[in-house]
Amino acid sequence: MAVPLPTAQTRWRCTLCGNLTRFDVTRSTRAVEYVHLDLAGEPRVEEREVLSETIESVRCRWCNAVDQVELVDRPSTGQSA
């Protein structure tokens, strides 16, 4: 079951314990990376383009519930845009 990513207006919340901040996320990513090797052979990714990404599961770190995450609205900051 794919889980939607949070947006600028939403965030994740565990439906069992109410956690809003700590989750283990399992995702599949397909990406193209430009890797630069230094003279010693140590690689460093200098550019990365994500072609596709799927969140496979989200586990709550507080109560260990799997796939019990919902999207909820972020609280209003009271600042005008």
C-alpha positions in Angstrom: 0.0 0.0 0.0 1.6 3.3 -1.1 1.5 6.1 1.5 1.2 9.7 0.3 4.1 12.1 1.1 3.4 15.1 3.3 3.1 18.4 1.6 3.6 22.0 2.7 0.0 22.0 4.0 0.0 18.4 5.5 2.0 16.2 7.8 1.9 12.6 8.9 0.2 11.5 12.1 0.0 8.0 13.7 -3.7 7.1 14.1 -2.9 4.9 17.1 -0.7 7.1 19.4 -0.9 10.5 17.8 2.9 10.7 17.0 3.7 13.6 14.6 7.5 13.5 14.5 9.2 10.1 14.4 8.6 7.5 11.6 10.6 4.8 9.9 10.0 5.1 6.2 10.6 2.3 3.6 10.8 3.8 0.1 11.8 2.6 -3.4 13.7 5.2 -5.4 14.8 5.2 -9.0 17.5 7.8 -9.6 20.3 8.9 -11.9 23.4 10.1 -10.0 26.6 11.8 -11.2 29.3 10.2 -9.1 32.8 11.8 -8.9 35.6 9.6 -7.7 38.6 11.3 -6.2 42.2 10.1 -7.0 42.0 7.7 -4.0 38.8 6.2 -5.4 36.4 7.6 -2.9 33.0 8.3 -4.5 30.9 11.4 -3.9 27.5 12.0 -5.5 27.6 15.5 -7.0 24.2 15.5 -8.8 21.1 13.4 -8.2 17.9 13.3 -10.3 15.0 11.3 -8.8 13.1 9.6 -11.6 10.5 8.0 -9.4 9.9 7.4 -5.7 7.3 5.3 -3.9 6.8 5.2 -0.1 6.1 1.6 0.6 5.4 1.7 4.3 5.6 4.0 7.3 6.1 2.7 10.8 5.6 4.8 13.9 8.7 5.0 16.1 6.6 5.5 19.3 4.1 2.6 19.2 5.6 0.5 16.4 2.4 0.6 14.4 2.8 -0.2 10.7 0.8 1.5 8.0 -1.4 3.4 10.6 -0.3 6.8 9.3 -2.7 9.5 8.0 -2.2 12.9 6.5 -3.4 15.8 8.6 -3.3 19.5 8.1 -0.3 21.4 9.5 -1.2 23.9 12.2 -1.5 27.5 11.0 1.5 29.6 11.9 -0.6 32.7 12.1 1.7 34.5 9.6 0.4 35.9 6.4 2.0 34.9 3.2 
